[in-house]
Amino acid sequence: QVQLVESGGGLVQTGGSLRLSCTASGRTFSDTTMGWFRQGPGKEREFVAARRIRSGITRYSDSVKGRFTISIDIAKNTIYLQMNSLKPEDTAVYYCAARSRYYVGLEGPTTYDYWGQGTQVTVSS
């Protein structure tokens, strides 16, 4: 059974940094895509960043581009999200996601098969 376990969330002040980690178990995702989504209070789940593991193709949402960086340690089956220059509007539950099939786009949450339990990120003003 596939499991994605996130860690690294917490409370940080505006302008601060956090690094989220997500470790996959039950299978390897070296031939597909892993990514991060978030859901703020009263909002729908939205795409943050994703990476095709084999090709290295990466996408970021416009709201985090230049501030967040996604990276992968294939040997550890772990994906990271380095978040810098955090803003209060980044406050959300962050979810790690992975999928086992190829899709053209990276952003659609319905194309992902596996999800972590979520980790809370709170940015105080």
C-alpha positions in Angstrom: 0.0 0.0 0.0 1.3 3.4 -1.0 1.8 6.0 1.8 3.0 9.6 1.6 4.1 11.1 4.9 4.7 14.8 5.1 6.7 16.7 7.7 8.1 20.2 8.2 5.1 22.4 8.7 4.8 25.0 11.4 4.4 28.6 12.4 6.7 31.2 10.9 6.8 35.0 10.6 6.3 36.8 7.3 9.5 36.6 5.3 10.6 33.4 7.0 11.4 30.0 5.5 10.2 26.4 5.9 11.1 23.2 4.2 8.5 20.5 3.8 9.4 16.9 3.2 7.3 14.0 1.9 8.5 10.4 1.9 6.8 7.8 -0.2 6.6 4.1 0.8 5.1 1.1 -0.9 6.4 1.9 -4.3 8.9 4.1 -6.1 7.8 7.1 -8.2 11.0 7.4 -10.2 9.1 7.2 -13.5 6.2 9.6 -12.8 5.3 12.9 -11.1 5.2 14.1 -7.6 4.0 17.5 -6.4 2.6 19.8 -3.7 -0.9 21.3 -3.3 -2.3 23.5 -0.6 -5.7 24.3 0.8 -6.2 27.6 2.7 -9.1 28.3 5.0 -12.3 28.5 3.1 -10.5 27.8 -0.2 -10.3 25.0 -2.7 -7.2 22.9 -3.0 -4.8 24.5 -5.3 -1.7 23.5 -7.2 1.7 24.7 -5.8 4.5 22.9 -7.6 5.2 19.6 -9.3 8.0 17.8 -11.0 8.3 15.0 -13.5 10.9 12.8 -11.8 12.6 11.3 -14.9 12.7 14.4 -17.1 13.1 17.0 -14.3 10.3 19.2 -15.9 9.0 21.4 -13.1 6.0 23.7 -12.8 5.1 26.3 -10.1 2.0 28.3 -9.6 2.4 32.0 -10.3 1.8 32.8 -6.6 4.9 30.9 -5.5 7.2 31.2 -8.5 10.6 32.6 -7.4 10.0 31.9 -3.7 9.4 28.1 -3.6 11.6 25.3 -4.9 10.7 21.7 -5.4 13.4 19.0 -5.3 13.6 15.3 -5.1 15.9 12.8 -3.6 15.2 9.7 -5.6 17.3 7.4 -3.5 15.3 8.4 -0.4 12.0 8.4 -2.4 11.5 11.9 -0.8 10.3 15.1 -2.3 10.9 18.5 -0.7 9.4 22.0 -0.9 11.7 24.8 0.2 9.5 27.8 0.9 11.2 31.2 1.2 9.9 34.8 1.7 6.7 33.4 3.1 3.6 35.5 3.2 0.4 35.3 5.3 -1.5 34.2 2.1 0.7 31.1 2.0 -1.0 29.9 5.2 -2.7 26.6 4.3 -2.5 22.9 4.8 0.1 21.6 2.4 -0.4 18.2 0.7 2.1 16.0 -1.0 0.8 14.1 -4.0 2.0 11.4 -6.4 0.6 9.7 -9.5 1.4 6.5 -11.3 0.2 7.5 -14.8 1.3 10.0 -17.4 -0.7 13.1 -18.0 0.2 16.1 -20.1 -0.3 18.7 -17.4 1.1 18.8 -13.9 -1.5 21.0 -12.2 -4.7 19.0 -12.0 -5.4 17.5 -8.6 -7.7 14.9 -10.0 -4.8 13.4 -11.9 -3.0 12.4 -8.7 -3.6 9.0 -7.2 -1.9 9.3 -3.8 -2.1 11.9 -1.2 -0.4 12.6 2.1 -2.3 13.6 5.3 -1.3 17.2 5.0 0.9 19.5 7.1 -0.1 22.9 8.4 1.8 26.0 7.5 0.9 29.2 9.2 2.6 32.5 8.4 2.0 35.3 10.9 2.0 38.9 9.8 
